[in-house]
Amino acid sequence: MNKRAFLEGFLTASTVAFGGHFMWRRMTERGPAVVDRGQFGQLPVPDADGLESPLPGFEFSPIDIEPSLPAEGLPAPAPSLEAKSLQAESLQDESLQDESEIEIPQLSEQQVADYLMKIRNFDAVFASDLYLDPGYETLLLKTTQHLARVESYMGHGNFNLLSFDDMLQAGRNFSSIGEFQSDELNFLEEVFFANPSRYGFFGKKINADITDAIAVNEVAKIDNTGHFLFKGESLNLYSQIKRDVGDSVILTSGVRGVVKQIHLFLAKTVEAQGNLSRASRSLAPPGHSYHGIGDFDVGKIGLGARNFTADFSTTEEYRKISGLGYVDIRYPTDNLFGVRFEPWHIKMS
């Protein structure tokens, strides 16, 4: 395979660039939230205490981070649906190019190899990764914990559908949540409107506005899951998969609104010690999740958190799904989006 022809599209993407009044004011007053560390000797030290303790500060030590560096050479891609991985000839498929809205420049062999290394070693740390500016670490933690209080109070299922405006109203109405402050709102807007192609994520912008809301009358709650699906195509497809594969298949994530995706992305950024590139290799940034318009995740009952790892691709349930001619996945191996292989993520047209 001609690797140079393969995946020649990760440098540019059609996304909403930096925008928003509060975000722009914040950037001009405090400087950009995203910084390029550029050297292994400047990577952050992992925090073992989790979200409930203060971050230690993005202090940098190459010794502490060395175990996270990728192995030498390109690992083999994870297994995927038959004939679903993006191959070199797939780049001629206009529908694929339109989906990611990626222009196709010429890349060197090394650029292609570097790209593949990152998405195959999605949880590793790379010298070119972009980080949240260290000055934002306290705000990142504060805002993530505030969103967690909203989810705890509103309930996990309801939180999936919660709009940004309703979140603000809940904060004003319930003392156990607390009103969102201007610094948190500025930060949330900044995260939402940032261009994630800077991090290495090259998917479409699905939600143009942070206040985009999900119509409750357009979704149905799925029994025994705590999740929702859009009525019509998504619900019908899930029901068909259940009929054809069996009751061991379960919905693990359905409809997700902007607020839910923001919380997931910020929590992943905390886990990644401010590494936005690493976070975006595992999770679509806010506004870019197809869960907001129909995609959903499935898993095997009893597999737990491993349903969100490549382990799911080794199950009998996945083998059966891969044999269904009417099912496709959003992020196959070696995809153009800058995202890890997600065998659990069912794609809607």
VOSEBA-652552 format. One record per atom (N, C-alpha, C): x, y, z. Coordinates in steps of 0.2 Angstrom, whole numbers, padded with zeros to 4 digits, always signed. Layout:
XYZ/...
# end
This chain:
+0004-0006+0000/+0000+0000+0000/+0004+0006+0000/+0002+0011-0004/+0006+0017-0004/+0004+0022+0002/+0008+0022+0007/+0007+0025+0013/+0006+0033+0012/+0009+0036+0007/+0009+0043+0006/+0002+0044+0004/-0001+0040+0000/-0008+0041-0003/-0013+0040+0003/-0011+0036+0008/-0015+0034+0013/-0016+0039+0018/-0022+0041+0019/-0024+0046+0025/-0021+0053+0023/-0021+0055+0017/-0018+0061+0016/-0022+0067+0017/-0025+0067+0023/-0030+0072+0024/-0031+0075+0031/-0026+0074+0035/-0027+0076+0042/-0024+0083+0044/-0022+0087+0039/-0019+0093+0041/-0024+0099+0042/-0030+0098+0038/-0035+0103+0038/-0042+0100+0039/-0046+0104+0041/-0053+0102+0042/-0058+0108+0043/-0064+0107+0041/-0069+0112+0041/-0072+0112+0048/-0070+0117+0052/-0073+0117+0059/-0074+0125+0060/-0078+0126+0066/-0079+0133+0068/-0073+0135+0071/-0070+0140+0069/-0063+0143+0072/-0065+0147+0078/-0060+0149+0082/-0061+0153+0088/-0066+0158+0087/-0071+0159+0091/-0076+0164+0091/-0080+0165+0097/-0084+0170+0097/-0088+0171+0103/-0086+0177+0107/-0090+0181+0109/-0088+0187+0112/-0084+0186+0119/-0087+0182+0123/-0084+0181+0130/-0077+0177+0129/-0077+0172+0124/-0071+0169+0123/-0065+0173+0120/-0067+0177+0115/-0062+0182+0113/-0060+0187+0118/-0064+0189+0122/-0062+0194+0127/-0057+0190+0132/-0059+0184+0133/-0054+0180+0138/-0047+0179+0135/-0047+0178+0129/-0041+0176+0125/-0037+0182+0125/-0040+0188+0123/-0036+0194+0123/-0033+0197+0129/-0037+0195+0135/-0035+0197+0141/-0030+0193+0145/-0031+0186+0144/-0027+0181+0147/-0022+0177+0143/-0022+0178+0136/-0018+0174+0132/-0022+0168+0130/-0019+0164+0125/-0023+0158+0123/-0023+0153+0128/-0028+0149+0128/-0029+0143+0132/-0025+0137+0130/-0023+0137+0124/-0019+0131+0121/-0012+0133+0120/-0008+0129+0122/-0001+0130+0121/+0003+0124+0118/+0008+0125+0114/+0011+0119+0111/+0018+0118+0115/+0018+0112+0119/+0024+0111+0123/+0030+0109+0119/+0029+0105+0114/+0034+0104+0109/+0040+0099+0111/+0042+0098+0117/+0047+0094+0119/+0045+0089+0125/+0048+0083+0124/+0046+0078+0129/+0048+0081+0136/+0053+0085+0137/+0055+0087+0143/+0050+0092+0146/+0045+0094+0143/+0040+0099+0145/+0033+0095+0147/+0033+0089+0147/+0026+0086+0148/+0024+0085+0155/+0018+0085+0156/+0015+0086+0163/+0016+0079+0167/+0017+0080+0173/+0017+0074+0178/+0010+0072+0180/+0009+0065+0179/+0002+0063+0181/+0000+0064+0188/-0007+0065+0189/-0009+0066+0195/-0013+0060+0198/-0011+0057+0203/-0014+0051+0205/-0020+0052+0209/-0022+0058+0211/-0027+0059+0216/-0034+0060+0213/-0034+0061+0206/-0041+0061+0203/-0044+0068+0203/-0050+0069+0202/-0053+0075+0201/-0055+0079+0207/-0055+0075+0213/-0057+0078+0219/-0052+0082+0223/-0045+0081+0221/-0040+0085+0224/-0037+0090+0219/-0034+0095+0221/-0031+0100+0217/-0026+0097+0212/-0026+0100+0206/-0021+0097+0201/-0014+0100+0204/-0009+0096+0203/-0002+0098+0206/+0001+0103+0202/-0002+0106+0196/+0002+0111+0192/+0005+0107+0187/+0005+0110+0181/+0008+0106+0175/+0015+0107+0175/+0018+0104+0180/+0026+0103+0180/+0028+0098+0176/+0034+0098+0173/+0036+0094+0168/+0042+0090+0170/+0042+0084+0168/+0047+0079+0169/+0048+0074+0164/+0053+0073+0160/+0053+0068+0155/+0054+0061+0158/+0056+0060+0164/+0057+0054+0168/+0050+0051+0169/+0046+0055+0172/+0039+0053+0174/+0035+0051+0168/+0036+0054+0162/+0031+0053+0157/+0034+0047+0152/+0040+0045+0153/+0043+0041+0148/+0039+0034+0147/+0036+0031+0152/+0033+0025+0151/+0027+0026+0147/+0024+0032+0146/+0019+0033+0141/+0020+0034+0134/+0027+0034+0133/+0029+0035+0126/+0027+0029+0121/+0026+0030+0115/+0024+0024+0111/+0030+0020+0109/+0028+0014+0108/+0034+0009+0106/+0037+0011+0099/+0042+0008+0098/+0046+0010+0092/+0042+0006+0086/+0042+0010+0080/+0038+0006+0075/+0031+0007+0075/+0028+0006+0069/+0020+0006+0069/+0017+0000+0071/+0013+0000+0076/+0009-0006+0078/+0004-0008+0073/+0002-0014+0072/-0003-0016+0068/-0010-0013+0070/-0014-0011+0065/-0021-0008+0067/-0025-0014+0070/-0030-0011+0075/-0035-0016+0078/-0039-0019+0073/-0043-0024+0074/-0047-0027+0069/-0053-0023+0068/-0056-0023+0062/-0062-0018+0061/-0067-0022+0057/-0073-0019+0055/-0077-0022+0051/-0074-0024+0044/-0077-0029+0042/-0074-0032+0035/-0075-0026+0030/-0069-0024+0027/-0069-0019+0021/-0071-0012+0023/-0071-0011+0030/-0074-0004+0032/-0068+0000+0034/-0062-0002+0035/-0056+0002+0036/-0055+0007+0030/-0053+0013+0031/-0051+0017+0026/-0044+0015+0023/-0045+0013+0016/-0039+0011+0013/-0037+0017+0008/-0031+0016+0005/-0029+0021+0000/-0034+0023-0005/-0037+0018-0008/-0042+0019-0013/-0048+0023-0010/-0049+0022-0004/-0055+0026-0001/-0055+0033-0001/-0049+0036-0002/-0048+0043-0002/-0051+0046-0009/-0052+0041-0013/-0056+0044-0020/-0063+0044-0019/-0066+0041-0013/-0073+0041-0012/-0075+0048-0009/-0079+0052-0014/-0081+0059-0012/-0085+0059-0006/-0089+0054-0004/-0093+0054+0001/-0089+0054+0008/-0084+0050+0008/-0079+0050+0014/-0076+0057+0015/-0074+0060+0009/-0071+0066+0010/-0076+0072+0012/-0082+0071+0010/-0087+0076+0012/-0088+0075+0019/-0089+0069+0022/-0090+0068+0029/-0086+0071+0033/-0079+0070+0032/-0074+0073+0037/-0073+0080+0035/-0075+0082+0029/-0073+0089+0026/-0066+0090+0026/-0062+0085+0025/-0054+0086+0025/-0052+0087+0018/-0048+0092+0017/-0044+0093+0011/-0039+0088+0010/-0036+0087+0004/-0031+0082+0004/-0025+0085+0001/-0020+0087+0006/-0014+0089+0003/-0009+0083+0002/-0003+0085+0000/+0002+0079-0001/+0006+0079+0006/+0006+0073+0008/+0010+0072+0015/+0016+0067+0013/+0021+0068+0017/+0027+0064+0017/+0025+0057+0020/+0030+0052+0019/+0029+0046+0022/+0029+0046+0030/+0034+0051+0032/+0034+0052+0039/+0028+0055+0042/+0025+0060+0039/+0019+0063+0041/+0013+0057+0042/+0013+0053+0037/+0008+0048+0037/+0009+0043+0043/+0016+0041+0044/+0017+0037+0049/+0016+0040+0056/+0018+0046+0057/+0016+0050+0063/+0009+0050+0065/+0005+0051+0060/-0002+0051+0061/-0005+0044+0063/-0003+0039+0060/-0005+0032+0061/-0003+0030+0068/+0004+0032+0070/+0006+0031+0077/+0002+0034+0082/-0001+0040+0081/-0005+0043+0086/-0011+0040+0087/-0015+0038+0082/-0022+0035+0083/-0021+0028+0085/-0016+0025+0083/-0015+0018+0086/-0013+0017+0093/-0009+0023+0095/-0007+0023+0102/-0010+0029+0105/-0017+0029+0105/-0021+0035+0106/-0019+0038+0113/-0018+0033+0118/-0017+0035+0125/-0010+0037+0127/-0005+0037+0122/+0002+0039+0123/+0003+0046+0123/+0008+0049+0124/+0010+0056+0124/+0015+0057+0119/+0014+0062+0115/+0018+0064+0109/+0021+0071+0110/+0027+0072+0107/+0030+0078+0108/+0026+0084+0105/+0023+0082+0099/+0019+0088+0096/+0012+0089+0099/+0010+0085+0104/+0003+0086+0107/+0003+0093+0110/-0004+0096+0109/-0005+0102+0112/-0009+0102+0119/-0007+0107+0123/-0009+0107+0130/-0013+0113+0131/-0018+0112+0136/-0021+0118+0139/-0016+0122+0143/-0016+0129+0142/-0011+0133+0145/-0012+0131+0153/-0006+0131+0156/-0006+0129+0163/-0010+0134+0168/-0010+0140+0165/-0014+0145+0169/-0022+0143+0170/-0024+0139+0166/-0031+0137+0166/-0032+0131+0170/-0027+0128+0173/-0028+0121+0176/-0033+0122+0182/-0033+0127+0186/-0038+0128+0191/-0045+0128+0189/-0046+0132+0183/-0052+0133+0180/-0055+0127+0177/-0050+0123+0174/-0052+0117+0171/-0055+0112+0176/-0052+0112+0182/-0054+0107+0187/-0061+0110+0190/-0061+0116+0192/-0067+0119+0195/-0073+0118+0190/-0072+0120+0184/-0078+0119+0179/-0080+0112+0178/-0075+0107+0178/-0077+0100+0177/-0081+0098+0183/-0079+0100+0189/-0082+0097+0195/-0089+0101+0196/-0090+0107+0193/-0096+0110+0193/-0101+0106+0189/-0099+0104+0183/-0103+0100+0178/-0105+0094+0181/-0100+0091+0185/-0102+0084+0189/-0107+0085+0194/-0108+0091+0197/-0113+0092+0202/-0120+0093+0198/-0120+0096+0192/-0126+0096+0188/-0128+0089+0187/-0124+0085+0184/-0126+0078+0182/-0128+0074+0188/-0125+0075+0194/-0127+0071+0200/-0134+0073+0202/-0135+0080+0202/-0142+0082+0204/-0147+0081+0199/-0146+0082+0193/-0151+0081+0187/-0152+0073+0186/-0147+0069+0187/-0148+0062+0185/-0144+0061+0179/-0141+0055+0178/-0136+0054+0172/-0140+0054+0166/-0146+0051+0166/-0150+0051+0160/-0153+0057+0157/-0155+0061+0162/-0158+0068+0160/-0152+0073+0158/-0146+0071+0161/-0140+0075+0160/-0138+0075+0152/-0139+0069+0149/-0138+0067+0142/-0142+0072+0138/-0148+0074+0140/-0152+0079+0136/-0152+0086+0138/-0148+0088+0143/-0149+0094+0146/-0145+0099+0141/-0149+0105+0140/-0146+0110+0136/-0142+0115+0140/-0138+0119+0137/-0134+0124+0140/-0138+0129+0144/-0143+0131+0141/-0148+0136+0145/-0151+0133+0151/-0153+0127+0150/-0156+0123+0156/-0151+0122+0161/-0145+0121+0159/-0140+0120+0164/-0139+0126+0168/-0138+0132+0165/-0138+0138+0168/-0143+0139+0173/-0150+0138+0171/-0155+0139+0175/-0155+0134+0181/-0153+0128+0180/-0152+0123+0186/-0147+0126+0191/-0142+0129+0189/-0137+0132+0193/-0140+0138+0197/-0144+0142+0194/-0147+0147+0198/-0152+0145+0203/-0156+0140+0201/-0161+0137+0205/-0160+0133+0211/-0154+0129+0210/-0153+0124+0215/-0146+0126+0219/-0146+0127+0225/-0140+0129+0229/-0135+0123+0229/-0137+0117+0228/-0133+0111+0228/-0129+0111+0222/-0131+0114+0217/-0127+0115+0210/-0123+0121+0211/-0126+0127+0212/-0123+0133+0212/-0123+0136+0205/-0123+0143+0205/-0123+0147+0199/-0117+0147+0196/-0117+0146+0189/-0110+0146+0185/-0108+0153+0185/-0101+0154+0186/-0098+0161+0187/-0096+0163+0180/-0094+0169+0179/-0092+0172+0172/-0086+0168+0170/-0081+0167+0174/-0075+0164+0172/-0076+0157+0169/-0081+0153+0172/-0083+0146+0170/-0086+0147+0163/-0091+0152+0162/-0094+0152+0156/-0090+0154+0150/-0085+0159+0152/-0080+0161+0147/-0076+0155+0145/-0074+0151+0149/-0070+0145+0148/-0074+0140+0144/-0080+0138+0146/-0085+0134+0142/-0086+0136+0135/-0087+0142+0134/-0087+0145+0127/-0081+0144+0123/-0075+0146+0127/-0069+0145+0123/-0068+0138+0121/-0069+0133+0125/-0068+0126+0123/-0073+0124+0118/-0079+0126+0118/-0084+0124+0113/-0082+0127+0106/-0080+0134+0106/-0078+0137+0099/-0071+0136+0097/-0067+0133+0100/-0060+0132+0098/-0060+0127+0092/-0055+0128+0088/-0054+0124+0082/-0050+0117+0084/-0053+0112+0084/-0049+0106+0087/-0045+0103+0082/-0045+0105+0076/-0040+0103+0071/-0033+0104+0074/-0032+0109+0078/-0026+0111+0081/-0023+0105+0086/-0028+0102+0089/-0026+0096+0093/-0025+0090+0089/-0027+0089+0083/-0027+0083+0079/-0033+0080+0078/-0039+0083+0079/-0046+0080+0078/-0048+0084+0072/-0051+0080+0067/-0053+0082+0060/-0060+0081+0058/-0064+0080+0063/-0071+0078+0061/-0075+0085+0060/-0081+0084+0058/-0086+0089+0057/-0088+0093+0063/-0090+0099+0062/-0094+0103+0068/-0101+0101+0067/-0104+0098+0072/-0111+0095+0071/-0115+0101+0074/-0113+0103+0080/-0117+0109+0083/-0114+0115+0082/-0117+0120+0079/-0114+0126+0077/-0114+0131+0083/-0119+0130+0088/-0120+0134+0093/-0120+0131+0100/-0117+0134+0105/-0117+0130+0112/-0124+0129+0115/-0128+0133+0113/-0135+0133+0115/-0140+0128+0111/-0137+0125+0107/-0141+0120+0103/-0144+0115+0108/-0151+0113+0107/-0154+0109+0112/-0158+0103+0108/-0159+0098+0112/-0162+0092+0109/-0169+0092+0111/-0174+0091+0107/-0181+0091+0108/-0183+0084+0111/-0185+0085+0117/-0187+0079+0121/-0192+0075+0118/-0197+0078+0114/-0202+0074+0111/-0199+0070+0105/-0193+0071+0103/-0190+0067+0097/-0185+0061+0100/-0185+0060+0106/-0181+0054+0109/-0185+0050+0113/-0183+0043+0113/-0186+0038+0117/-0181+0035+0122/-0183+0034+0128/-0179+0031+0133/-0178+0024+0132/-0172+0021+0132/-0172+0014+0131/-0171+0010+0138/-0176+0006+0139/-0176+0002+0146/-0170-0001+0148/-0168-0001+0154/-0163-0004+0157/-0156-0002+0155/-0156+0004+0152/-0149+0007+0150/-0148+0014+0153/-0153+0018+0154/-0152+0025+0157/-0150+0030+0151/-0151+0027+0145/-0150+0031+0139/-0156+0032+0134/-0155+0037+0130/-0160+0039+0125/-0158+0038+0118/-0162+0036+0113/-0161+0036+0106/-0166+0041+0103/-0164+0044+0097/-0168+0047+0093/-0174+0043+0090/-0180+0045+0090/-0185+0041+0087/-0184+0040+0079/-0186+0035+0076/-0185+0034+0069/-0179+0030+0068/-0175+0033+0064/-0169+0029+0061/-0165+0026+0066/-0163+0030+0071/-0158+0027+0077/-0162+0022+0081/-0168+0023+0083/-0171+0018+0087/-0173+0012+0083/-0174+0012+0076/-0176+0007+0072/-0170+0002+0071/-0164+0006+0070/-0158+0002+0069/-0156-0002+0075/-0156+0001+0081/-0154-0002+0087/-0159-0008+0088/-0165-0007+0087/-0170-0013+0088/-0168-0018+0083/-0166-0017+0077/-0165-0022+0072/-0158-0026+0074/-0153-0022+0077/-0147-0025+0079/-0149-0030+0085/-0153-0028+0090/-0155-0032+0095/-0158-0039+0093/-0163-0038+0088/-0166-0044+0085/-0161-0049+0082/-0157-0046+0078/-0152-0050+0074/-0146-0053+0078/-0144-0049+0083/-0138-0051+0087/-0140-0055+0093/-0145-0052+0096/-0147-0055+0103/-0148-0051+0108/-0150-0053+0114/-0151-0049+0120/-0145-0047+0124/-0139-0050+0122/-0133-0049+0125/-0130-0042+0123/-0133-0039+0118/-0131-0033+0115/-0135-0027+0119/-0131-0022+0121/-0135-0017+0125/-0132-0010+0123/-0137-0005+0124/-0135+0002+0122/-0131+0004+0128/-0125+0007+0126/-0120+0009+0131/-0120+0017+0131/-0122+0020+0126/-0122+0027+0126/-0127+0029+0120/-0131+0034+0121/-0136+0036+0115/-0135+0043+0114/-0141+0047+0114/-0141+0054+0113/-0137+0057+0118/-0132+0062+0116/-0128+0066+0120/-0129+0073+0118/-0131+0078+0122/-0131+0085+0121/-0125+0088+0121/-0125+0095+0120/-0118+0099+0120/-0115+0099+0127/-0120+0099+0132/-0117+0100+0139/-0114+0093+0141/-0117+0087+0140/-0114+0081+0141/-0107+0080+0138/-0107+0082+0131/-0101+0081+0128/-0095+0086+0131/-0097+0092+0133/-0092+0096+0136/-0089+0093+0142/-0094+0090+0146/-0092+0087+0152/-0087+0081+0151/-0089+0077+0146/-0085+0071+0145/-0078+0074+0142/-0078+0079+0138/-0071+0081+0135/-0067+0084+0141/-0070+0088+0145/-0066+0092+0150/-0063+0086+0155/-0067+0081+0157/-0065+0076+0162/-0059+0072+0158/-0060+0071+0152/-0054+0067+0148/-0048+0072+0148/-0049+0078+0148/-0043+0083+0148/-0040+0083+0154/-0044+0083+0160/-0041+0082+0167/-0037+0076+0167/-0040+0070+0165/-0037+0064+0165/-0030+0064+0161/-0030+0067+0156/-0024+0068+0152/-0020+0073+0154/-0021+0076+0160/-0016+0081+0162/-0015+0087+0158/-0021+0089+0155/-0021+0095+0151/-0019+0094+0143/-0018+0088+0142/-0016+0086+0135/-0022+0086+0130/-0024+0091+0127/-0030+0091+0123/-0029+0086+0117/-0023+0085+0114/-0023+0081+0108/-0024+0074+0111/-0021+0072+0116/-0023+0065+0119/-0030+0064+0120/-0033+0069+0123/-0041+0069+0125/-0045+0068+0118/-0043+0072+0113/-0047+0072+0107/-0046+0065+0103/-0040+0062+0104/-0039+0055+0101/-0044+0050+0104/-0047+0051+0109/-0052+0046+0112/-0059+0049+0113/-0060+0055+0111/-0067+0058+0112/-0068+0064+0108/-0073+0065+0104/-0075+0070+0100/-0075+0077+0104/-0072+0082+0103/-0073+0088+0106/-0080+0091+0106/-0082+0095+0111/-0089+0098+0111/-0091+0101+0104/-0097+0099+0102/-0099+0102+0096/-0098+0097+0090/-0094+0092+0091/-0092+0088+0086/-0094+0081+0086/-0098+0079+0091/-0100+0072+0092/-0107+0071+0088/-0106+0065+0085/-0112+0063+0081/-0117+0060+0085/-0116+0059+0092/-0121+0057+0097/-0127+0062+0097/-0125+0068+0095/-0130+0074+0095/-0135+0073+0090/-0134+0069+0084/-0139+0069+0079/-0140+0062+0077/-0139+0057+0081/-0141+0050+0079/-0137+0044+0081/-0130+0045+0081/-0125+0039+0082/-0127+0037+0089/-0125+0030+0090/-0125+0027+0097/-0120+0022+0098/-0119+0020+0104/-0114+0015+0106/-0117+0009+0108/-0115+0003+0107/-0117-0003+0109/-0111-0007+0112/-0113-0012+0117/-0109-0016+0120/-0111-0023+0122/-0107-0027+0125/-0109-0033+0127/-0111-0033+0135/-0117-0036+0137/-0119-0036+0144/-0114-0040+0148/-0111-0037+0153/-0107-0040+0157/-0099-0038+0156/-0098-0035+0150/-0091-0033+0149/-0089-0026+0152/-0094-0022+0154/-0092-0016+0158/-0088-0011+0154/-0083-0008+0157/-0080-0003+0154/-0076-0005+0148/-0074-0012+0148/-0071-0014+0142/-0075-0014+0135/-0081-0012+0136/-0085-0011+0130/-0083-0005+0126/-0079+0000+0130/-0076+0006+0127/-0069+0005+0125/-0067-0001+0124/-0060-0003+0122/-0060-0007+0116/-0054-0009+0113/-0054-0013+0107/-0056-0020+0109/-0056-0022+0116/-0058-0028+0118/-0065-0030+0115/-0070-0025+0114/-0076-0026+0112/-0076-0030+0105/-0071-0028+0101/-0070-0031+0094/-0068-0038+0094/-0067-0041+0100/-0065-0048+0101/-0071-0052+0103/-0077-0049+0104/-0083-0053+0107/-0087-0056+0101/-0091-0061+0103/-0095-0064+0098/-0101-0059+0096/-0103-0054+0100/-0107-0049+0098/-0105-0045+0092/-0099-0043+0093/-0096-0039+0088/-0095-0043+0081/-0093-0049+0082/-0092-0053+0076/-0099-0053+0072/-0104-0054+0076/-0111-0054+0073/-0113-0048+0070/-0111-0042+0073/-0113-0036+0071/-0109-0034+0064/-0103-0036+0064/-0098-0035+0058/-0101-0039+0052/-0105-0044+0053/-0108-0048+0048/-0115-0045+0045/-0117-0040+0049/-0123-0037+0046/-0122-0032+0041/-0125-0033+0035/-0123-0028+0030/-0126-0021+0031/-0130-0020+0035/-0133-0014+0036/-0130-0010+0041/-0125-0012+0045/-0122-0008+0050/-0115-0006+0048/-0113+0000+0050/-0107+0003+0049/-0104+0006+0056/-0098+0007+0056/-0095+0011+0062/-0092+0018+0060/-0093+0022+0065/-0091+0029+0063/-0083+0030+0063/-0080+0027+0067/-0072+0027+0067/-0069+0021+0067/-0068+0018+0060/-0064+0012+0059/-0057+0013+0060/-0053+0008+0060/-0046+0008+0060/-0043+0013+0055/-0038+0016+0057/-0034+0021+0053/-0039+0026+0049/-0043+0029+0053/-0048+0033+0050/-0045+0040+0049/-0049+0044+0045/-0047+0051+0044/-0048+0056+0049/-0051+0054+0055/-0054+0059+0059/-0048+0061+0065/-0043+0057+0065/-0038+0058+0071/-0041+0055+0077/-0045+0050+0077/-0048+0046+0082/-0046+0039+0083/-0046+0036+0089/-0044+0029+0089/-0050+0025+0086/-0048+0019+0085/-0053+0014+0083/-0059+0013+0088/-0065+0014+0086/-0071+0013+0090/-0076+0008+0088/-0075+0001+0089/-0079-0004+0086/-0086-0003+0089/-0087+0000+0094/-0093+0000+0098/-0098+0006+0095/-0095+0011+0091/-0099+0017+0089/-0102+0016+0082/-0109+0015+0083/-0113+0014+0077/-0115+0020+0073/-0113+0020+0067/-0114+0026+0063/-0121+0027+0060/-0124+0032+0060/-0130+0034+0056/-0129+0038+0050/-0133+0037+0045/-0132+0041+0039/-0133+0048+0040/
# end
